[in-house]
Amino acid sequence: TPPQLLCPAAPPQSQCSFSILPGPAMSPPASLRRCCPPDFTAAVHPPGLAADLPPPFSLLRASAQPGPHPAAPLLRTSTCQPSCVPVWPPPSAIAVPLGAPPFQWSHAAYVHGSEQPPAPGPTGGAGPVWAPAGGAGGVPPPAERWGFNTTHTSSFGPVRAPQPGYAGPYPGQPPYGGPAPAPGPAPAPAPPAQKRLDPDAIPSPSASDVPAVQRSRHRIDPDAIPSPIQVIEDDKVKTTEPFTTGVRGQAPPLVTTHFQVKDQGNASPRFVRCTAYNMPCTADMAKQSQVPLAAVIKPLGTLPPDESPPYLVDHGEGGPIRCNRCKAYMCPYMQFMEGGRRFQCGFCSCVTEVPPHYFQHLDHTGKRVDYYERPELSLGSYEFLATVDYCKNNKLPQPPAFIFLIDVSYNAVKSGMVAIVCQELKTLLDHLPRENPEADSPVRVGFVTYNKVLHFYNVKSSLAQPQMLVVSDVSDTFVPLLDGFLVNVKESRLVIESLLDQIPEMFAETRETETVFGPVVQAGLEALKVKAVCVPHLSAHRRSSWKTEKQGGQEALFQPQISFYNSLAKDCVAQGCCVDLFLFPNQYVDMATLGVVPVSTGGSVYKYTYFQAETDKEQFLNDLRRDVQKLIGFDAVMRVRTSTGIRATDFYGSFFMSNTTDVELAGLDCDKAVTVEFKHDDKLSEETGALMQCAVLYTSCSGQRRLRIHNMAVSCCSQLADLYRNCETDTIINYFAKYAFRGVLSNPTKAVRDTLVNQCAQILACYRKNCASPSSAGQLILPECMKLLPVYLNCVLKSDVLLPGADVSLDDRAYLRQLVSCMDVSESHVFFYPRLLPAMKLENGSLPVAIRDSEERLSKGGVYLLETGLRLFLWVGASVQQEVLLSIFGTSSFSQIDSSLTSLPVLENPYSQRLRELIHSFRAQRSRYMKLTVVKQEDRSELIFKRFLVEDKSASGGASYVDFLCHMHKEIRQLLS
């Protein structure tokens, strides 16, 4: 029988509801996946292949040795010192009915938000029902049965009416409205109208019953279920004023909304975002709701030009003012008393004496009279200038250094990578990191080339030509020179440029194919040490994880195969040496093992599979430029302090931890984010709320030791309704993704996926049971701020890390897992739910409204730009007007469009200019350069493009949004029963 979809009863406050009633049910969706970009190619580990294959290009960045937070030093003076940074001067309910053509429905006449149920519908149910157009009953034709297809090959399924400009079905596809080939078996007899069946009570057609070319016929209208695009656009409309951080427990605008922030005592959401801004008062309440309590912290995040960076405060030789007990730093949560002579810590309630040089009188409200003159008293984010007491061995750090390690083996030279790098480095030397744009960069540089031996270069300014020193015994690595290896760019510019000109020529005829990775990193580490140490021997290791996966041991795939790299990473962190890897693999290179060093040191990994200079040069050079030029801190140690009642328990990101409290990062750049999870250890108070302070001790590019402080205060609640009213779904998904991607290190991927689905179902079931008004069991009730949780979680489950396809290699999965581990909320959002924009009307200068990530939203006569955070796709329909093609590609023929283009031709027309500006603006928003791929409809590359249409079913088992929503409803009903 046709599914009957009930219009919701009067929905409770702050929720989204819709109903699912009997009809042919969908089978529970398989775990979901989203395939990786097209340059991620499958690679099988050949027998006997030595996996100690190096990245052809690496970058070591380091400063002097780090030091942990010491005890509070004596305080003497208090001044604000100028520096290169500026110095101090209830929501309504939503009822979402479900349905799709060819159904019609009759309205129920009841007041929205009323507690009275609607009048019984014609079928005896609790409300108005949907009925097929043209009749109230009967069996739908086979083409209109809805089910869970195992294949998804059609380009446009007949779910709705044809898009404008549609020229007809593709070969082998049934026409709109016509019967589908090879229909399944006849349906079971219709149940009585009064009886409601569970969605999982009716079997769906088996794989053999469903034609391969037939698309699922949903009786649920995709336009009626919660839309990510609608939520994003509504938030943009709602955000008209700057966001002020002074209100405790106020959730910020979404990461997709452009807004200005005014710091009034809490850290900007550009630095800190929380999963919940109303924290449960008790551990039992948190356990009951299952809402994760976490914060995503981006300590050195960049700010837009209209916002001031954190102010630098110098408290003199005594260093920053701190609590005597918990060592929290002075912040807006400290309460001054006794006329300003003491202050009470907001974190531990300890009373501390105010040093004489920091004393100031209080006004009639109890605030210091210099409250607005001190960043540490009135702002949520600021910096302290650290003293020598905060440095290891009580010695101020040396200026940082970059060591460029360049692979000069046969493959690297042949691909053109060596010549490209050497040419680009000559330009990059003028753009090394600096805090004052007018001053010279203090960063020193050094150069090493390697294949199976190491070549060090003396580029001392007094030399007429650079000198090469070769280390052939890589089992006992040492640095053959110290003087002349790390030099000032300005002083040794001529010698360095001579070296970079000679390197491609010196190795142009090389036939050496062997390379080493571990020893070259060790060599760079040794060059940064004051005293050399003995290093272990590194032998070539082989990885058998490809075979392991076939045998079912999936949790071993992401683990490093030898312990040497763990030890090497630990040594790098101890010496403040951060490693960035630029990989150009043509075969399996064991990313899970090679990535240990950069991930543990706070570095980055860049991967260019099957690198070709003609198509990949622009992407590599842009990544290299940004990696070298971006703001970075060295020898960083991060600690998160909390008020009494909660504590930080788990940390997710790219770092190293030698204890349970200090996050150590040899390098911390402006793109890295750390996700922190909190747990209760006592009861919280609704009056005082919960406090968090993130303190990062690091060395700046100028060699200064600094403390960057971010403070955050959230409200506490004793009612579950208040908890669900103030959550942020994007941050929850960031936490879930990192939690799951760490889980695969020790658990099978299926167990990890099941854990995510179960926790999401518990979150929504708890809301339905404790917060929603009584309603029919056929209704799926979602909290307003979490109505996108199912669709976003579906995208996480479809990722290649959790559900890889047959064409996804182990290296690709390990690479993506490492990328996501340090993403902030904005990057993880676009990574899991890509942005899809119609690019047909750009002349007016405004950004077009995005459309949902589904194939049925595409028109044959349209052009669409899709952004994944790592790649850009320009999809061109087969029926696009000739004038549009001429404006974009310079040709009016669809067949003459060059699919190999990685950049659009520069044409003198407004449309071309606007489209190129749009692509440029997208790239400027991301931490990595997004390579452009032109996709022609029905072209082979369209299969890759479709993998990112995450609301659709994936060919390898991932469910569609609609199917997963029904599956989630089933899970919730099982929990409630």
N, C-alpha and C positions, 0 to 999 in steps of 0.2 A: 504494500500500500504506500501511497505517497507519504512522506514524513509530515507530521502535523506539528507546526512550530507555534508555541504559545507565546502571545504577547505578554510581557512581564506584568505582574501585579505591581501595585505601588511600591517602588523600590525604597529601601532604607537610605538613610543619609550617607553621603560620600561613598557611593559604590556604583558599580556598573553591573547590570544584570541582563541576562537574556535566557531564553528557554530552549531546551532540546527535548522533543517528544518523540514517540515511536516512529519508526521508519526503518528502511534498510540501513543497518548500522555499519560503521566502519570497523575494520579490525584494528586492534591496538597498534599504533604506529611503531615501526622499528625505530631504533635509535637513529639520530639524525646527523647529517653531515653537511659541510660546505667545503667544496674543493678549493685547492690552492691555486694561485695564479699560474698562468701558462708557462712561466719559465721554471716552474717546479716540475721536473720530469722524473719519471720513475728510474730508479737505478738499482740494479741487483748486484749484490756483493759477489764478485767472481771468486771462485775458490783460490786460496793462496794469495789474495791481494793484501798487501801490507797497508794497513789503515792509518799508518802514521803519515798521511799525506798532509802537507802544510797549506795554509792559506797563502796564495802568492803575494799578498801584501798585508802587512800588519802595522799597527801603530801602538807604540808604548808611550804612555804618558805618566809622568810621576813627579813627585816632589819629595821633600825630605820625609822622615819617618813620622807616623801619626802618634797621637797620644790620647789616652782616655780622659774622661772628665775627672779632674782632680778635686780635692776638697776645696771648699771656698777659701780663697786667699784673703789676706788682710786688705782692707779697703782704706784708701787714703784720700784720693781726690775724686771729683766728679765734674766732668766737662763733656760737652758735645763737640766732637772734633770733625771738621770738614773732611770729606773724602771724595772719591770719584763718584760716589752715590750721593743723592741729595741729603742735605742736613736738615734737621727738624725745624719747621715753622709750627566659619564652618562651611565647606563646599557643598554644593547642591548634588542631589542624587541624579544618576543617569540610568535610564532604562534603554537598552539596545535590543530591539527586536531583530530576529533573524529571518531571512527569507531571500529568495532569488527568483527572477523570472524563470518559468512562466507562471509563478504563483501570484495571487492577489490576496489582499487581506482586508478585513473590516475593523474599523477602529472601535475600541472600547471607550465608553464615555465615563471616565473617572478622573478625579483630580490627581495630578502628578504630585507624588509625595504623600498622598493620603494613606492612612493606616487601614482603610476599608478595602477589602478585596473587590475586584471587579465582578460584575454579574457573570453567571455561568455562560459559557459559550454554547454554540449549537451542538457540540459533541458531548456536552456534559462535563467538560473540564472546568478548570478554574478561571478561564478567561477566554478571550476571543481566539479563534484558531485560524490557521491558514488553510486554504483549500485550493486545489488546482483550478486554473482558469477554465471555464467552460464546463465544469462539473464538480460535484462534491466528493466523488469517490472514484473508484476504478483503479486499475493497475497501470502504472506509467509504461510507456514503450521501453524496450530494452535500452535504447540510447539514452534514456533519462535515469536509469538506475545509478545510484551513487555507490561507490565502493572504493577500495584501496588498491589501485593498480600497481603492478610490480614494475612496469616500465613507463617511461615518460618521454616519448619521442616526438610528439607533435609540436609544431611551432606555435599554433594558436588553437586551443581547445574550444569546442562550442559550449562554453559555460554560459556565456551571455550573447547578446546580439553582436554581429560583426562590428569591428571598429571602422570608423570612416576611412574610406579609401581601400578597403579590403577587396582584393581582386578575385578571391575565390580560394577554395581549399587547396592545400598542397597535395601532391600525388599520394594516394593511399590513405588520405584522411577523409572521413565522412563529411558531407556538406552540412552546413548549419541547418538544424531542424530535421535532417534526414536520419534514417536508421543507421546504426553502427554495424559493422560487419561482425559476424560470429557472436551473436548475443549470448549471454549466460543462461543458466536454467531459469525456469519460471519461478517467481517468488512464492513464498509460503502464503497460505490464506491470511487475509487481514484479520488482526485481532479485534475484539470488541472495542468500540470507540471509547468506552469508559475506562479501559485498562491501559495504564501507561507502562511501557517496557523500558528497561534500562537500555542505553545506547549499545552496550556490549552484549545484550541478550539475543540479538539477531545476527546470525552469521553473515559475513560479507562474502562476495564471490571469491572463489579461489583463483590462483594465478592462471590456471588452465581455462577458466571460464571467461576471462577478460581479454579482449583483443589487445594486441600490443599498441595499436594506434589509437585506441579509445582512451579519452581523457576522463578523469573523475567528474561526475555530474553532482555537484554539491547542492543539497537542498538548503544549505545555510548560505545566505548571501554574504560574500566576503566584504561587501561594503557596510554591512551592519555590525560586524564584530569590531572590537577596538582597533583603531587604526593608528600606527605609530606616526604617520604623517599628520593626522589631525591633531594629535596630542602636541606634536612639535609646533605646528602652526598656531594652535591656541595659546601655547606658552609665549610665543613671540608677540601675539596680540596683547596678552595680559601684561607683559613686561614693558612698561612705558617709562618708568622712573629708574634712576640708579638704585642698585641694590645696596642697602646699608647693612653692615654686619653687627650693629649694636643690639639688635633684638635677639635674645637668647632663644634657641630652638626654632628659628625661622629657616625654612628650606630655601635654598637659592634657586634662581631660574635654571632651566635645563642647560646642558653643555652645548646644545644646538642653538641656543639663543644668544644673540649678541647683546651684551649689557655692560654697563659701567659699574664698578664696585667702589664704594666709599667705606674705608676701614674705620670702624668706630668701636673697636675693642675685641672683635673676633677676626680670625684669619680669613682672608679672601677665599672664596670657593676655587679660585685659580691655584691656590696652595693646598687647601684641605676640603674634601667633600666626604660627608658621612652617609652611611646607609640609612640611619634613622636619626632624626633631630629631636625626637621624644624617646628617651631611653627608658626601658622598663625599670621600675624601682626594685624589683626582686629578681633573683635568679630563676625562681619558679615561673614567673610571668614570661621571662625571656625564653625559657625552655618550652613553655606552652605554645608560644607564638612561632618559634623557630625562625624568626626574623634575624638574620646575621647582624651583629653589632660590630661595625668596622668603619675605618676611615681610610681614604686613599689620599696619601700625602705626597705632594710634589715640592720638595723643599726649595729648589732653586728655579722654580717655574718662572717663565718670562711673563711680563705684563704688557698690555697694549700701551701705545704712546700716551694716551690720555690718563694713565694711572701712574702714580709715583712708585718707584721701587722702594723696598724697605730701607728705612733710615739707619745710618750707622751711628752708634752711640759709644762714646769713650768714657768709661768711669774711672779712668786713670790707672795708676800702678796697682791699685788694689783689685782691679777687675770688676766684673758685674756683681751687683747685689744679689744675694741668694738666701734662701731659707736655710737656717742652721740644721734642720732635721732632714728634710727630703731633698735638699739642694735644688729646689725649683728656682728658676730665675725670676727676677722682678717682672711683674706683669700686671695687667689691670685687675686681676682677681685678688691682689694683696690688699688687705684692709688696714689702714693706718689708724692708730689709737694713741691715747695719752698725749694728745697735742702734737702728734707726729713723731714722737720719740721711739715708738715701736710699731711693728706691723705684724698682722696675723696672716699666716699662709693660707691661701684658699684651697690648697691641696691636702695638707696634713693638719691644719689648724694650729701649728706651732707658732708661738710668739717670738719674734726675733728683734733684737735691738737695732735701731737705725744708726749707721755710722755717722759721726759728727759732720763729715763733709757732705753727706747726703741728706741731712736734716732739712725740713721745710715745714712751715706752719700749715695748719688746716683751716679751711674756711668753714662757714656755718653749716655746710652740708656734710662735713667730715672728709672732704677731699683736700688734697694738698693744693696750695695756691699755684703751684707750678704744674698742675695736672696736665694742662693742654700744651705745655712746653716740653714735655718729656714723652717721647714715643713709647717707652716701656710702660708707661702708666695709662696711656689712652689709646694705643693701637694694638691690633692683634698680631701683626708681623713686624719685626724689626731685627737689627743686628747689633751685637756687642763686639767691640774690639777686644780680643783676648790678649792676655798678658803671657809672659814667658812661662808662667806656672802651668799654662794649658798646653805646653809643648813637651814632647818627649825629651828626656834628659835635660830639661830646662834650657833648651837651645832653640832659638827661632829658626823656622824652616828656610831652606835655600829656595831660590826661584825654581819654578818647575821646568821640566825638560820633555821634549818630544823626541823619540827615537823612531825613525822610519825604517822598517825591516822589509826589504823588497825581494821577492822571489825572482831569481834570474835563471830558472830552469828552462828547458827547451819549450815546454808548453806555454809558459808565461811569455817568453820572448816571441814565439810564433803568433800568439793571439794578439800581439800588439800592446799588451798590458804594460810592459816595462817602459816602452817609449811614451805611452800616455801618462803614466805616473810621473816620470822624470820631467816631462814638459810641464805638467800641472804644478808640481812642487815648486818650481821656480816662481810661479805666481802666488802660490799659497804662502810663501815665506813672508810676504808683505801683509798677510791677513791673519797672523797668529793671534790667539786670544789676548786681550788687553782690557783693562777696566776703563782707562782713559783713552778715548779714540784719538786724541791729539798726541799721545805719547807713544814711544816705541814699546813693542812687546818685550817683556822680560824673559819670555820663554826661550830656553836654549834648545838647540837641535843637534841630532847625531844621525848617522846613516850606516846601515848594515845591509849587504846583499848576501844571498845564500842560495845554494842548491844542496849538494850533499856536504859542503864545507861552508864556513862562515868567512865573510870578507868585511873587515872593519876599515874605516877610512879616517885618516887624519886630515882635517880641514882647517887647521890652525891658520889664523889670518896672516901670519908671517911667511907662510909657504907660497911659492909661486904656482905649484901644482899639487893636487891632493895626493896623498900617499895611501896605498892599500897594504893591509896586513892580514894574512890568511891564517885561520885556525882550522886545521884539518882534522884534529882529534875531537870529535863532537861528544865523545863519552866523558871528556874532562874539560868542559867549557871554561874558558877564562877570557878576560878582556886584555888584549895585548897592549893597549895604551889607555891612558887616562887624560893626559894633557893633549888637547887638540881633537878629542872625540866629541865632547859636548861643547858647543861654541855659541857665541852670540851672533845672530843672523846679520846684523848690521856690520859688525866688524869683519866677518868672514864671507861676505856676500859673493865676492868674485871667485873665491876658491870653491864655494858650494856650487855655483852655477857651472863652473868648469867640470866638477864631478858629475853633475846631473846630465851634462852633455855627453860625457864619456861613457857612462854606464851602458846605454843601449848599444854603443859601438863595441865595447869590450866583450859583451856576451852575445853579439849578433850571430856568431857561428857556433854557439854551444850546442852540444848534443847530450848534455847531462840531463837525465830525466828524473833522477832521484832527488828528493828534498827532505829536509828535517824541519820539524816544528818545535818540539820541546826544547832542544838545545838553543835555538835562536832566541826563544823567549827567555831562557835562562841567561843568555849572553846579555840581552838588554837589561835584565834585572841586575846582573853583576855590575854593569856600567853605572847603574844608579846607586849602588851601595858604596858606602865609604870604605868598608872592609870586605874583601872577598871571602867567600865561604866555599867549602867543598860541595859539589853538586852530585847527585846520583847519576848513574848510567841509564840512558834511555835506549831501550831496544825496540825494534819495530814490533808493533802489536797487531793482532788480527782480531776482527770482531765477527762473531758467529750469530749475531742477533737476527739476521734475516731468516736463518734456519730456526732460531728459537721461536720466532713469531709463528711459523708454520706449525710448531709443536705446541703452541698455546701459552708459552711463557711471556705474555705481552708486557708484564710489568718490568722485565729486564731490558726492554728496548731503549729506554731513556736513561739508563744508568751508564756511567763511564765504565769502560772495560778494564782499565788499570788504575791503580791508586796514585800513580806518579803525577797525574795532572791535578789531583786534589792537593797533593803536597806542594806542587809548583804554585797553585793558586794561593795557598796559604802563605807561602813566602812572598808572593807579590803583594798581598794585602799588608803584610807586616812591614814592607818597605815602601808602601804607598805607590805601588806601580800598577797602573791601570792598562789593560790590554784591549785594543779594538782589533777585530779581525775582518778583513775583506777577502771573502772566499770566491774563487772562480772555478768550481769543480766541474769536471767532465765525467766523473764517476763517483762512486760511493766514497765518502771521506770521513764517515763516523762523526757526525755533528754532535751527537750526545757526549762524546769524549772531548772533542776539540773545543766545544762550547763551555766546558767547565771553567777554563781560565778567564775568559771575558765576563761570563755571568757572575763569577765569584768576586771579581775585582771591580764590578760596576761598569764594565765596558760594554761595547756593542758588537754585534755580528752583522755583517752585510754579505749577502749571498747572491751571486750572479751565475746561475747554472748555464753552462755552454756559452760562455762569454764570447761575443763577437763585437769587435771594435765599431763596426758600422751601425749596429742597432743598440748596443748597451753602453757605449762610451758616455753619452750624455747623462745617463742615470748614475753611473759610477762616479763621474767627476763631480756631479752635484752632491752626492752622498759624501764624498771625500771632503769637499769644501765645507760643508756644514759640520761635519764631524770635527774638523780641525778648528773651525772658527767659533763654534758655539761656546757659551758660557759654561765653565767647568770649575769645580772645586776638587782639591786633592786631600788625601789623608782624612777622609770624613768619618766621623763617628756620630751616629744618631741615637738618641735615647728619647723614649716617649714616657712622660710622667702623667699620672692620672690622679684625680681626687679620690678620697677614701670611698671604697665601695666597689670600684672596678679596677682592672689592671690590664695592661697589654699582654696578651698571651702568645700570639702567633704573628709572624711577619712574612710577607710575600713580595718577592722582587729579585733584583740582581745585586747581591751583596754577600757578605760572609759574616757569620756569627760565631764567636768563640765562647760566648756565654748566653744567657737567656734574656738579657736586657739591652746589650749594645749591638747596634747594626753597624758593621764596619764596611766602608766603601773606599777602596783605593782611589776611585774617581767617582764624582757625583756631578752629572751634567744637568742642564736645564730640562731635559726630556724625561729623566728617570723619575718614576713614581714608586712608592712603597705602600703596600696595603697592610694595615695593622688591624688585627682582630682583638676585641675586648671581651672579657668575661667578668661576671660578678664575683666578688669575694665578701660582700656584705650588702646590706640594704641601703638603697639610695633615698635621698630626700627630695620631695617635689619642690620644696622651697629653695634649696641650694643648687639643685641640678647636678650635672656631672661636668667635670673640667678635664681638659687634656692639654698638655704642653709638649710640643716637639722641639727639641734642641739639637742642632746640628753643628758640631765643631769641625771646621774645615780650613784649609789653606786656600786663599784666593789666588788668582793668576798673578797678582802683584807680589805674592809672598807673604801677605798678612794672614795671621791666624785670627779667625773670626768665629762668632757664634751666631747662627741664624735661629731665631725663635719664632714659632707659630703657636698661637693660643686658640683654643676652641672651647666654648661653653655650650652645652646642649641642655634641653629641659628633661625632666624626668616625669613619668606618669605612672599612675596606679590602675588606669583603665586601658584595656586593650584597644578600645576605639581610638584613644588618643595616639597610641603607638602607630596604628595603621593610617592615621590621618597625615602623618608627617614623615613618610619614608621617601627615599629616592631610588627609583628602579634602576637607573643607569649605574649607580654606584653598587647596588646589590649584584648586578650582573658582572661588574668588574671583579667583585669579590668571588662570586661563584666560579668564574672562569679560572681565576688564579688558584682557587681551592681545588678545582677539578684537575687542573694541569699539574699541580704538585701531586695530587692523588695517584696519577698514573705511574709515578715512580715506584710505587709499592703495591698497586692494586690493578687488576684487569680493567680494561676500559669499560666493559659492560657493567661492572660493579660501580664504577664511578658515575656512569650515566644514570644508573638506577638510583643512586644516592641523591643526585641532583633532582630528579623527578619527584622522588619521595619527599624531599625537604620542601620543594615548591608546593606540592599538594598539601602538606601539613600547614604551610603558611596560609594558604587560601582556605583550607578547611577550618582552621582556627577562627579566621575572620567570619566565615559563614555561620559558625556555631555560636560565637560569642558577641558579634557586632551587628550582623545583618538582621533585618526584620524577618519574621516568619514568612516563608514563601514556599512555593511548590518545589519538590525535589528535582523537577525537571529544569529548574532555573539554575544557571551558573552565575553565582554572585561574586563579583570581583571588587576589591576596594579601589576607589578612584585613583589613588596614586600608584596602584600596582596593577592596573588593568592591562599593561603591556608586559607584565612579567612572563606570561606563557609564550608570547611570540619571541621575546628576546632569549628566553631560556632555550627555546626550540633551536635558535641559531647557534647557541653554544654547543648544544648536543650534536649539531650537524657539522661541527668543525672537524678538520682533518686530524686533529690530535685525538679526538674521542671516537670518531667514526671515519677512518680513512677509506678512500676508494682504492681500486686495484692499481691505479696509476699514480698513487702517492707513495713516494719512497720514504724510508726511515729517516733519511737526512731532512726531508721536507717537514716531517712531523716534529722532529727534534728542534728544527729551526723555528717553526711557528710557536712551539711551546716556550722557547726562550724569549721570543719577541713579546708575547702576551704577558710574560711574567713581570715586565717593568712598564707596562702601558698605564697611562692615566685614564680617566673616565672618558674623555672626549675621543681618544684614540680607540679604546676598546668598543665604544659605541658604534663608530663607523666601520670598525673591523668586523663586528658580528652582524650589524644591520647596515649594509652599504647604502650610500646616498645615490638615488636615481633621479636625474633631472631631465625633463623634456627640453631639448635645445632648439626648438623651432622658432620661438619668439624671444629674441634677445635684444632687439634694436632699442627698446625703451630704456635699457640700462638697469632695470631692476632684476633681481635674481628670481627665476621662475620657481613656482612651488614644486617641491619634489613629489614624486608618485611612489606608490608602494612597490616593493620588490617582488613583483609577480609578472609572469610572462603575458598574462591576459591584459595587463595594463599597457602593453606596447601596441603601437599602431604601425602598420606597414608603410604608412606615409609619414612617419616621424623619424626624428634623430634624437638619441638619448645619450646622456653622459652619466656613466656610473663610476662612483668613487668607492674604493674599498679600504682606503688608508695606506695600501701598499701598491695598488695599481689603479690606472684609469682606463676605462673602456668607452669608446665612442661607437654606439650601435646605430647603423644606418639601415632603415627599412627599404624593402625592394621597390616600393612605390613612391619614394620621396620625389617631390617636384624637381624638375631639371634646374629651375632657378636656384633652389637651395643647394643642390649639389655643386653648381657652378660657383656659388658664393663660398663654399667650404673648401672644395678640392680643386677648383679650376677646371672641372670637366662636367659636362651635362649628362654623361652616360654612367649609369650605375655599374656596368660591367668594367669600366675603365678605372674605377676607384682602386688605388693601390693599398692593399691590406697590410703591407709591410711598413707603412708609415709609422714612425714613432713621434712625429711632430707634424702639426698641420702647416700647410704652405702659407706663407705670408702674402695675403691678397689685399688689395686696396678697396675694401668695401666694409661697411659698418658691421655686417653680420660676422664676417671672418674675424675682424678685430675684437668684437665683443666675445666671441667664442674662445679665442686665444687668451683673452684677459681672464675669462672665467676659469680656464684650465690653470693659468698661472696663479690665480688666487687660491684655488684648491691646493696646489702644491705648496704654497707658502704657509698654509695652515698645518701641515704635517711635518713630522720629524724626519721623514725619509722622502726622497724624490720618487714620485709616482710616474712610472713609465706609461706612455699612452699606447693603447692597442686599438686599431680601427677594426671593427667587426661588421661585416656585411651580412645581412639577413640570408640565411640558408648556407652561409659559408661554413667551412670546417671549424673556424675559431669561435663560432656561435655556441658550440657545446661548452666551451670554457666560460663564456659570458653567462650562460644560463646557470652555472653553478652558484653564482652570486645572487640569483633571484631567490632569496631565502624563504619567501612565503610559499614557494612551490615545493612539490615533492622532489627529492633528489633521486637520481637513477640508481644509487647504491643503497637505498633503504631509509633515507631520511624522510620524515613525514612532512606534509604541508602544514601551514599554520592552522587551517580549519581542522584537519585531522588531529593535530596535536592538541588543539583546544578541546575537542571531544574526548580525547584520551585523558586529558587532565581533569575534565569533568567526571569521568568515570572513577579516576583515582580519588577525587575528593568525596564522591558519594560513598565509595567503599570505606573511607576513613570515618565518615559521619555515621555509617550504619554499624 
